[in-house]
Amino acid sequence: MAIRHWALPSTPLPAICCTGTAPTARSMHVRSCRMTGRARPILGHYRYRPCRRMASPFNRTVIRRCAAPLRWPATTGRPYRDDALTPEQDQGFAENPIVYFLMTDRFHASGPSGMGSYGRLNEPGGMGTFHGGNFAGISEKLRAGWFNELGVNAIWISAPYEQIHGWVPGAAGFRHEAYHGYWPLDYTCVDANFGDRASFREMVSEAHARGIAIVLDVVLGHVGYPDLNTLSQFLPATVQPHAGTVEVENYQAGYNLDAPQLLDWWGPAWVRASLPGYQSGGDDELTRLMLGLPRLLSECDNHVALPAFLRTKPDTGAVDLPATTVAGYVIGWLCQWVREFGVDGFRCDSARHVGLRTWQRLKSQARAAWRQWREETGRGDANQQFWMLGEVFGHGLERSAYFDHGFDSVLNFSFQHELKDIAQAADLASAFGRSLAWMRLDRLYARYAQALGGREHDVLSYLSSHDTELFPRPWLHFGATALMLLPGGVQIFYGDETARPPSAHAAADPVQATRSDMNWSAPDVALLRHWQLLGCFRRRHIAIARGNHRRISADPYVFVRADARSGDVVMIVIGPGQVRLRVVDDFGPVPGLRDAYTGTTCEVVDGCVELTVATLALLERT
């Protein structure tokens, strides 16, 4: 999308014609900003709902499709254009992915609570329990501008569909519920802990109105555990009378494994499972029971009927289909989220445990569903395609067969460790150590740019992950700079921008530490602003993701990224230091360059600029 908001200072901006008045609470001069609606202060901001077309006061280009409010912080004393995008700059999130990954349950809660749905535990402080985050909470933060101010163009959320209703013993002896969305029960229903269909639809609409795509975390390789609470609700004969009182230590005693009704759960035609009457797991990636989870027979070509428990489930949207395989049912259920709500992409969990032909089938049907949604609603970008991201554990920068079978990108498991190694090998507290770290990072940047600049494939790199570890909190400023200037796609894990601390966890299950509640009450404000400036700069410049990388200087570290296809160019200076840089060769004969990090303009004299950099300079055309 084009410009989403800009902030106006108390001093006049360059003149450009006036049809609208600024709020009287501040002395602001706005020209060429045609607005509709009444101004109202919200959380220190004044907002107007803009019209469909307007002229940007920064670059005088006509901006289209401005659905989100214009915003200017009442406390800002200088202009900034954190999200000012011309149509030429904004080439879609798939071309320059800046993906914010959040776990709905741990992000933010707003409105009515769904805690305790389906007879679940109501223990919001538990290590592995639901904590109360919901779709309404995401919508609230969308309206507040949280994601736009970070430069985010896509939000990856945990699976929204109904999860198993109970808990199972965690590896470290705690009660583990399906708060993360990886233990599906019914793919056709919204999980009531997160909200309902209306609140999910509202969240997607709020994101789309701000030029942000929604990517769902989906599972095609397994279903959720047969927990005691779920079985007691749908197949009560399969559990013992005392099943509701079992603890972690004696959980298995709650099952009645002699009950023939266990076959009415998913059934042996649908899954491999460690249950009587079911085929056990195999010893390869397509048949192994990962963490004991029942394995969907997604590679089987046999036609199957709907599982018995789903056939009698009163609120399900699942129905018997003729001549349909297991994969056919699940793919159809997942694509309904696209067809009904306009979901823009899937992040495919455990991709290596599902066959490539199945992933290709999912992509083809999801793409068709997205086109159908766009045609029926008249919304969406005709130039956008449905996007699919794969989690292939251990995958790095390389191109693989996944890109030939439906995947637009895969998660890059290498960068987190590469950057951590660079930071550990250098003393980031010293100038020499930082210089050494940037020199090592320069070699990494050059390698990534060479691999990904040609647009033949893409990877999504990250600092922190819910499946591995949080990037060391003392290094987050360095990490943010390194990540947001990295070629290829990038993923921001919720809380990396605020220095979210890890939660309590046990040594036997360390990933629970990565999934703490968002630290809204105590964010690192300086770190957050650093992420915001970097993210919005990155979103404006395709050259960062796709451009050729060229180092100009080692001390201070200076490099240029230039994308020949779009003509976009940026120059980055990582201080501290004083530099005189020849810029005419990269930017052409321009009168000045803007430092997006400080908001200042650098005059170009004889093709060069001179500047003193305290920490970072992000140079772009004015």
C-alpha positions in Angstrom: 0.0 0.0 0.0 1.0 3.6 -0.1 1.5 6.2 2.6 -0.2 5.2 5.9 0.5 8.2 8.1 2.9 11.0 8.6 3.7 13.2 11.5 3.7 17.0 11.4 5.7 19.3 13.6 4.8 22.6 15.1 6.7 24.4 12.4 5.5 24.7 8.9 6.2 22.1 6.3 7.0 22.8 2.6 4.0 24.5 0.9 1.8 22.4 -1.2 -2.0 23.8 -1.4 -4.5 23.5 1.5 -7.9 21.8 1.9 -8.2 21.0 5.5 -7.3 22.3 8.9 -4.9 21.0 11.5 -6.1 20.5 15.1 -6.2 23.7 17.1 -4.3 22.1 20.0 -1.2 22.5 17.9 0.0 25.1 15.5 0.3 23.0 12.3 0.4 24.1 8.7 -0.8 21.5 6.2 -1.1 22.1 2.5 -2.3 19.6 0.0 -3.8 17.2 2.6 -7.4 16.8 1.9 -9.1 15.3 4.9 -12.6 14.1 6.0 -13.9 13.6 9.4 -13.4 15.3 12.7 -10.1 15.4 14.5 -10.0 13.7 17.9 -7.0 13.2 20.2 -6.2 9.5 21.0 -3.3 8.5 23.1 -1.4 11.7 22.4 -2.1 11.6 18.6 -4.5 13.6 16.5 -6.2 11.6 13.7 -8.0 12.3 10.5 -9.5 9.8 8.2 -8.1 10.6 4.8 -9.7 10.5 1.4 -8.8 8.0 -1.3 -6.3 10.2 -3.1 -4.0 12.9 -1.7 -0.6 14.4 -2.3 2.3 13.7 0.0 3.8 16.8 1.5 7.2 15.1 1.4 7.7 14.0 -2.2 4.8 15.6 -4.0 3.7 12.3 -5.5 0.1 11.3 -5.5 -0.6 8.7 -2.9 -3.3 6.1 -3.4 -5.5 3.8 -1.3 -4.9 5.6 2.0 -7.4 3.7 4.3 -5.6 4.2 7.6 -5.7 7.4 9.7 -3.2 10.2 9.3 -1.3 10.5 12.5 1.0 13.0 14.1 2.2 12.6 17.7 1.4 15.6 19.8 4.8 15.3 21.4 6.9 15.3 18.3 9.0 18.3 17.6 10.4 17.5 14.2 8.9 16.0 11.1 9.4 12.3 10.3 8.0 10.2 7.5 8.3 6.8 9.0 5.7 5.3 6.7 5.7 7.6 3.7 5.7 5.3 0.8 5.2 6.2 -2.8 3.6 3.6 -5.1 7.0 3.0 -6.6 8.6 2.4 -3.2 5.9 0.0 -1.9 6.3 -3.1 -4.1 4.3 -5.5 -1.9 5.3 -7.5 1.1 6.4 -10.5 -0.9 9.1 -8.5 -2.6 10.3 -6.9 0.7 8.9 -9.0 3.6 9.0 -7.4 7.0 7.0 -9.9 9.0 6.0 -9.5 12.6 5.5 -12.8 14.3 3.3 -12.9 17.3 1.6 -15.6 19.4 -2.0 -14.4 19.8 -2.3 -15.7 23.3 0.8 -13.9 24.6 0.5 -10.6 22.7 -2.4 -8.5 24.0 -5.9 -8.9 25.4 -8.8 -6.6 24.8 -12.5 -6.8 25.3 -14.4 -9.9 26.5 -12.1 -12.7 27.7 -12.3 -16.2 26.2 -10.3 -17.7 29.1 -11.7 -21.0 30.3 -13.4 -21.9 27.0 -14.3 -25.6 26.4 -13.6 -26.3 30.1 -9.9 -25.4 29.8 -7.8 -24.3 32.7 -8.1 -20.7 33.8 -4.5 -20.2 34.9 -3.2 -17.1 33.0 0.1 -17.3 34.9 1.0 -20.9 34.0 4.1 -21.8 32.1 2.2 -23.7 29.4 -1.4 -22.5 29.8 -3.5 -19.9 27.9 -2.8 -16.4 29.1 -5.7 -14.5 27.5 -4.4 -12.7 24.4 -7.0 -12.4 21.6 -7.8 -11.1 18.1 -9.4 -8.0 19.6 -6.0 -7.2 21.3 -4.2 -7.4 17.9 -6.9 -5.1 16.4 -6.4 -2.6 19.1 -2.7 -2.4 18.5 -3.3 -2.2 14.7 -5.5 0.9 15.3 -2.9 2.4 17.7 -0.3 2.2 14.8 2.0 -0.3 16.6 2.8 -2.2 13.4 2.9 0.6 11.0 5.3 2.5 13.2 7.6 -0.6 13.0 7.5 -0.6 9.2 5.8 -4.0 9.3 4.0 -5.1 6.1 2.8 -8.5 7.2 1.8 -10.1 10.6 2.2 -13.8 11.1 -0.2 -15.0 13.8 -0.5 -18.3 15.5 -3.1 -20.7 14.2 -6.7 -19.3 14.8 -8.6 -22.5 14.5 -10.0 -24.6 17.3 -7.3 -26.4 19.3 -7.7 -29.4 21.7 -9.7 -28.6 24.7 -7.5 -29.8 27.5 -3.9 -30.1 28.7 -1.2 -32.7 28.5 1.8 -33.2 30.7 4.7 -31.0 29.6 8.2 -32.3 29.2 9.2 -30.5 32.4 6.2 -31.6 34.5 3.8 -28.7 33.8 0.3 -28.5 32.4 0.7 -27.8 28.7 -2.3 -26.4 26.7 -2.5 -25.6 23.0 -2.1 -21.8 23.4 0.5 -21.8 20.6 -1.9 -23.2 18.0 0.0 -26.4 17.0 -2.5 -29.0 18.3 -5.5 -28.6 16.0 -8.9 -30.2 16.7 -11.3 -28.6 14.3 -9.8 -26.6 11.4 -13.2 -25.1 10.5 -13.9 -23.2 13.8 -12.4 -20.2 15.4 -10.9 -21.1 18.8 -13.0 -19.4 21.4 -10.0 -18.5 23.6 -8.9 -16.1 20.8 -12.3 -14.7 19.9 -15.0 -15.4 17.3 -15.4 -15.1 13.5 -16.4 -11.5 13.8 -13.3 -10.5 15.8 -11.0 -12.4 13.5 -12.6 -10.7 10.5 -12.2 -7.3 12.1 -8.5 -8.0 12.8 -7.9 -9.0 9.2 -9.8 -5.9 7.9 -7.9 -3.6 10.3 -4.6 -5.0 9.0 -5.6 -4.7 5.3 -6.7 -1.1 5.9 -3.2 -0.3 6.9 -1.4 -2.1 4.1 -0.5 -5.1 6.2 -1.0 -8.7 5.2 -2.1 -11.5 7.5 -0.2 -14.8 7.4 -1.6 -17.7 9.3 0.5 -20.4 11.0 -0.9 -23.7 9.7 -0.3 -27.4 10.4 -0.8 -30.0 7.7 1.3 -32.8 9.1 -0.3 -33.6 12.4 -3.3 -33.0 14.7 -3.5 -32.4 18.4 -3.0 -34.9 21.2 -6.0 -37.0 22.4 -6.2 -35.2 25.7 -8.5 -36.3 28.5 -10.7 -33.2 28.4 -11.4 -33.4 24.7 -12.1 -37.1 24.8 -14.4 -36.8 27.8 -16.5 -34.3 25.8 -16.7 -36.2 22.5 -16.0 -39.8 23.4 -16.6 -40.2 27.1 -16.3 -44.0 27.1 -12.6 -43.6 26.3 -11.7 -42.0 29.6 -11.9 -43.2 33.2 -14.5 -41.8 35.6 -11.7 -40.0 37.6 -10.1 -38.5 34.4 -11.1 -35.0 35.5 -9.0 -35.2 38.7 -5.7 -36.6 37.3 -2.4 -34.7 37.8 0.7 -34.6 35.7 2.2 -37.5 37.4 -0.7 -39.9 36.9 -2.2 -38.5 33.6 -2.0 -41.8 31.7 -4.3 -43.4 34.3 -7.2 -41.3 33.0 -7.5 -43.2 29.7 -9.6 -46.2 29.1 -7.5 -47.7 26.3 -9.8 -50.8 26.0 -12.7 -48.7 24.7 -13.5 -49.4 21.0 -14.7 -45.8 20.7 -11.1 -44.7 20.4 -11.4 -45.6 16.7 -14.1 -42.9 16.5 -11.6 -40.2 17.3 -9.7 -39.3 14.1 -9.5 -42.9 13.2 -6.8 -45.1 11.6 -7.8 -44.0 8.1 -6.8 -40.5 9.1 -3.8 -40.7 11.4 -0.9 -42.7 12.7 -1.0 -42.7 16.5 0.2 -44.5 19.6 -3.2 -45.9 20.4 -4.8 -49.3 20.1 -6.1 -50.0 16.6 -4.0 -47.3 15.0 -0.9 -47.7 12.8 2.2 -46.7 14.7 4.7 -44.1 13.6 7.4 -44.9 11.1 11.1 -44.1 11.0 11.2 -41.5 8.3 10.2 -37.8 8.2 6.9 -38.5 6.6 5.7 -41.2 9.0 7.5 -40.4 12.3 5.3 -39.2 15.2 6.9 -35.9 16.0 6.8 -35.4 19.8 4.2 -38.1 19.9 1.7 -36.1 18.0 -0.8 -38.1 15.8 0.5 -38.0 12.2 -2.0 -37.1 9.5 -1.9 -39.5 6.5 -1.5 -36.5 4.2 0.5 -38.6 1.6 -2.1 -41.3 1.4 -4.3 -41.4 -1.8 -7.1 -43.4 -0.2 -10.5 -41.7 0.0 -11.8 -41.2 3.5 -15.0 -40.3 5.3 -15.2 -37.6 7.9 -13.9 -38.7 11.4 -16.8 -39.8 13.6 -16.2 -37.2 16.3 -16.3 -34.4 13.8 -19.5 -35.8 12.2 -21.3 -35.3 15.5 -19.6 -32.1 16.6 -22.4 -29.6 16.7 -20.5 -26.4 15.7 -18.2 -27.8 13.1 -18.2 -26.7 9.5 -16.7 -30.0 8.4 -18.9 -32.2 6.2 -18.4 -35.5 4.4 -17.0 -35.0 0.9 -17.1 -37.6 -1.9 -13.8 -39.1 -3.2 -11.6 -37.0 -0.9 -8.3 -37.8 0.7 -7.0 -36.7 4.1 -5.0 -34.0 2.5 -8.0 -33.0 0.4 -10.1 -32.4 3.5 -7.4 -30.4 5.4 -6.3 -28.3 2.4 -10.0 -27.5 1.9 -10.5 -26.4 5.5 -7.3 -24.3 5.4 -8.3 -22.6 2.2 -11.7 -21.6 3.6 -9.8 -19.2 5.9 -8.5 -17.5 2.7 -11.8 -17.6 0.9 -13.9 -16.3 3.8 -11.5 -13.8 5.4 -9.0 -12.8 2.8 -6.0 -14.2 4.6 -2.9 -13.4 2.5 -0.5 -16.2 3.3 0.4 -19.3 5.3 3.4 -20.1 7.4 3.6 -23.9 7.1 4.7 -25.6 10.3 7.1 -28.6 10.1 7.3 -28.5 6.3 9.8 -31.3 6.0 7.3 -33.7 7.6 4.8 -33.3 4.7 5.4 -34.3 1.1 6.3 -31.7 -1.5 3.4 -32.5 -3.8 1.0 -31.9 -0.9 2.5 -28.4 -0.3 2.2 -27.7 -4.0 -1.4 -28.7 -3.8 -2.0 -26.4 -0.9 -0.4 -23.4 -2.6 -2.4 -23.9 -5.8 -5.8 -24.1 -4.0 -4.9 -21.3 -1.6 -4.0 -19.1 -4.6 -7.3 -19.9 -6.2 -9.2 -19.1 -3.0 -7.4 -15.8 -2.6 -8.4 -14.8 -6.1 -12.0 -15.8 -5.4 -12.0 -13.7 -2.3 -10.7 -10.7 -4.1 -13.2 -11.1 -7.0 -16.1 -11.5 -4.6 -15.2 -8.6 -2.3 -13.6 -6.2 -4.7 -10.8 -5.8 -2.2 -7.1 -6.8 -2.2 -4.3 -5.9 -4.6 -4.6 -7.5 -8.0 -0.8 -7.6 -8.3 -0.4 -9.5 -5.1 -0.2 -13.3 -5.0 -0.9 -15.7 -2.1 2.3 -16.1 -0.1 3.7 -19.3 1.5 6.5 -19.5 4.0 8.0 -22.8 5.0 9.4 -23.9 8.3 12.0 -26.4 7.2 14.0 -27.0 10.4 17.7 -26.4 9.8 17.2 -24.7 6.4 19.6 -21.9 5.7 20.4 -19.5 2.9 20.4 -22.1 0.1 17.9 -22.6 -2.6 16.1 -26.0 -2.3 13.3 -28.0 -3.8 10.7 -26.3 -1.6 10.9 -23.3 -3.8 9.8 -25.4 -6.8 6.8 -26.8 -4.8 4.8 -23.7 -3.8 7.0 -21.9 -1.3 7.9 -18.3 -1.8 10.2 -18.2 1.2 11.5 -20.4 4.0 12.7 -19.6 7.5 16.4 -19.1 7.7 17.6 -20.9 10.8 21.3 -19.9 10.2 21.2 -16.1 10.7 20.3 -16.2 14.4 23.4 -18.3 15.1 25.6 -16.5 12.7 24.9 -13.2 14.3 25.2 -14.6 17.8 28.6 -16.0 16.9 29.7 -12.6 15.6 28.5 -10.8 18.7 30.1 -13.4 21.0 33.5 -13.2 19.3 33.6 -9.4 19.6 33.4 -7.1 22.6 30.5 -4.9 21.7 31.2 -2.6 24.6 34.4 -1.4 22.9 34.9 0.5 19.7 37.4 -2.0 18.4 35.0 -4.9 19.2 32.1 -3.2 17.4 34.3 -2.5 14.4 35.4 -6.1 14.3 31.8 -7.3 14.5 30.7 -5.0 11.6 33.6 -6.3 9.4 32.5 -9.8 9.9 28.9 -8.8 9.3 29.9 -7.1 6.1 31.1 -10.4 4.7 27.8 -11.9 5.7 25.8 -9.1 4.0 27.8 -9.6 0.8 27.0 -13.3 0.8 23.3 -12.8 1.5 23.0 -10.1 -1.2 24.7 -12.3 -3.8 22.4 -15.2 -3.0 19.1 -13.2 -2.7 19.5 -10.1 -4.8 18.6 -11.9 -8.0 15.1 -12.7 -6.7 15.4 -16.3 -7.6 14.5 -17.3 -4.1 14.1 -15.8 -0.7 14.6 -16.6 3.0 13.1 -15.0 6.1 15.8 -14.3 8.8 15.2 -13.5 12.4 16.9 -12.7 15.7 14.6 -14.7 18.1 12.3 -17.7 17.6 9.6 -19.4 19.6 11.2 -22.7 18.6 14.8 -22.0 19.4 15.8 -19.1 21.7 15.6 -15.4 22.3 18.5 -13.3 21.0 20.5 -12.1 24.1 18.7 -9.0 25.4 21.9 -6.9 26.0 22.7 -7.2 22.3 19.3 -6.3 20.9 20.3 -2.8 19.7 23.2 -4.4 17.7 20.9 -7.2 16.6 18.1 -4.9 15.4 20.6 -2.9 13.2 22.1 -6.1 11.8 18.7 -7.7 11.0 16.9 -4.7 9.6 19.8 -4.0 7.2 20.1 -7.6 6.1 19.4 -8.6 2.5 16.3 -10.8 2.0 13.2 -11.0 4.1 13.2 -10.4 7.8 11.0 -11.4 10.7 10.5 -9.5 14.0 9.6 -11.8 16.9 7.2 -10.0 19.2 9.0 -8.3 22.0 12.4 -8.1 20.3 11.5 -4.5 19.7 10.8 -3.8 23.4 13.3 -6.1 25.1 10.6 -8.5 26.3 12.3 -10.7 29.0 12.0 -14.5 29.0 9.5 -16.2 31.1 10.0 -18.8 33.8 10.8 -22.2 32.3 12.3 -25.5 33.1 15.6 -26.9 31.7 13.7 -29.7 30.0 11.6 -27.3 27.9 13.6 -24.1 27.4 11.5 -22.9 24.4 8.7 -21.9 26.9 11.0 -19.1 28.0 10.7 -17.5 24.5 6.9 -17.2 24.8 6.5 -14.8 27.6 3.7 -12.2 27.7 4.4 -9.0 25.8 6.0 -6.4 28.1 3.5 -3.6 27.5 4.0 -2.1 30.9 7.8 -1.8 30.7 9.1 -1.5 27.2 12.6 -0.4 26.4 11.5 2.9 24.7 14.9 3.8 23.2 15.2 0.3 21.7 11.7 0.6 20.3 12.4 3.9 18.6 15.6 2.3 17.1 13.5 -0.5 15.6 10.9 1.9 14.3 13.3 4.0 12.5 15.1 1.0 11.0 11.8 -0.8 10.1 10.2 2.2 8.3 13.4 3.0 6.5 13.6 -0.6 5.3 10.0 -0.7 4.2 10.6 2.4 2.0 13.7 0.9 0.3 13.6 -2.3 -1.7 17.3 -1.9 -2.2 18.0 -3.1 1.4 16.3 -6.4 0.6 17.3 -6.9 -3.0 20.1 -4.5 -3.8 23.7 -5.1 -4.7 25.9 -4.7 -1.6 29.1 -2.6 -1.8 31.3 -1.6 1.1 32.6 2.0 1.0 34.6 2.2 4.2 35.7 0.0 7.0 36.0 2.6 9.8 33.5 3.9 10.2 31.6 1.2 8.4 29.9 2.5 5.3 28.1 0.6 2.6 25.7 1.1 -0.3 22.8 -1.0 -1.5 21.5 -0.3 -5.0 18.7 -2.1 -6.7 19.0 -1.9 -10.5 15.5 -3.0 -11.2 13.8 -0.2 -9.2 16.6 2.4 -9.2 16.4 2.5 -5.4 19.7 3.4 -3.6 20.6 3.8 0.1 23.8 4.5 1.9 24.4 3.3 5.5 26.9 4.7 7.9 27.5 3.0 11.2 29.3 5.2 13.7 30.6 6.8 15.6 32.8 8.8 13.3 33.2 11.7 10.9 33.0 11.0 7.2 33.2 12.7 3.9 31.4 10.6 1.3 31.2 10.9 -2.4 27.5 10.2 -3.2 27.0 11.5 -6.7 28.1 8.2 -8.2 25.3 6.4 -6.4 22.5 8.9 -6.0 23.1 11.1 -9.0 23.2 14.9 -9.0 21.0 15.6 -6.0 21.1 18.8 -3.8 21.0 16.9 -0.6 20.3 13.6 1.1 18.2 12.9 4.1 19.3 10.9 7.1 16.2 9.0 8.1 17.7 8.1 11.5 18.0 11.7 12.7 15.6 13.4 10.4 18.3 15.9 9.2 19.2 16.8 5.6 22.8 16.7 4.4 23.8 19.2 1.8 25.7 17.7 -1.2 28.6 19.8 -2.2 30.8 18.9 -5.2 29.1 15.5 -5.2 30.0 14.8 -1.5 28.4 15.0 1.9 30.2 15.5 5.2 28.6 14.3 8.4 29.2 13.4 11.9 27.6 10.2 12.9 26.9 9.4 16.6 25.5 5.9 16.1 23.9 5.4 12.7 23.0 7.3 9.5 20.4 6.0 7.0 20.9 8.1 3.9 18.2 8.4 1.2 17.1 10.8 -1.5 15.1 13.7 -0.2 
